[in-house]
Amino acid sequence: MSDQLSTTFAALADPTRRAILARLASGECSVTELAEPFDMSLPAVSKHLRVLERAGLIARGREAQWRPCRIEAAPLKEVADWTLRYRNLWEQRFNRLDTYLHQMKAKEEKRHGRKQRRK
Amino acid sequence: MVVSSAANSSTFTVTTPSDQEIRMTRLFDAPRRLVFEAMTKPEHVKRWWGQLGDGYSVPVCEIDLRVGGRWRFVNRHPKGEAAFHGEYQEIAPPSRLVFTEIFEEFPDSPSVVTPEFAEEGGKTRMTATVRYPSKEVRDMVMASGMSTGAGISYDRLEDLVAELQRAK
């Protein structure tokens, strides 16, 4: 499972491939259509598609001659699940710590406060 | 009287000092001695670290605060448990701490966390630098939305993931 995740991360670690996925999110299309917005040769685009296909992020039709590409949601769902766990985690932790520090401080002041008057 | 519980939340910043690192800073309204203590004593860590709302608790919180000593925290959450462990590499109260952190679900991706504490007008500024095993892992952590607008353009991916989630 974590191997699949590594493969997915590696495939996503490229802006062209992410752009291809974004384009495919709005519907399947051919390699030629996918290549249009990029200043890139068809073989170069095909190479990116092979990486995405190996990572299971896209599937290519066998039926039609133009072999349309479509996005596969499963690996992305795994990434989303993984990243969701990290979402804002530290910010939430820090907020909790801040609140807790106020309690710690209040307790200390209660314990020592009577001896030493604060300004 | 304590006015607001998250009064300093706007001081939270995230930057990427290198390809493999994320650096977070935040101001805390307490002396650094207390902040250091809150991060290194189980009775305190249990009270804030994994307490992210209803259904959250910290059933395991072990700290052996020595160089080479291990720590292990388990966070019980509404959907299960998440366990983390690591080892202390440097202990310099109240200014600096270095430890490794392994999320047990991804044992091959250990990170090194370095929290540093600086006095700032009676408050404490914590600067926590987290070093990930690769740029890819770091980027995905960034992409998770931990720091919006920190310069990594995973916007399209985020939109895509959001779209897929809406479609579910």
Interface residues (C-beta under 8 A of the other chain):
Chain A: S2 L5 S6 F9 A10 L12 A13 P15 R18 A19 L21 A22 A25 A73 L76 K77 V79 A80 W82 T83 L84 R85 Y86 R87 N88 L89 W90 E91 Q92 R93 F94 N95 R96 L97 D98 T99 Y100 L101 H102 Q103 M104 K105 A106 E108
Chain B: V2 S5 A6 A7 N8 S9 F12 M24 R26 F28 D29 A30 L34 V35 E37 A38 M39 H44 R47 W48 W49 Q51 L52 A82 E105 F106 D108 M126 A128 K135 E136 V137 D139 M140 V141 A143 S144 G145 M146 S153 Y154 R156 L157 D159 L160 V161 E163 L164 Q165 A167
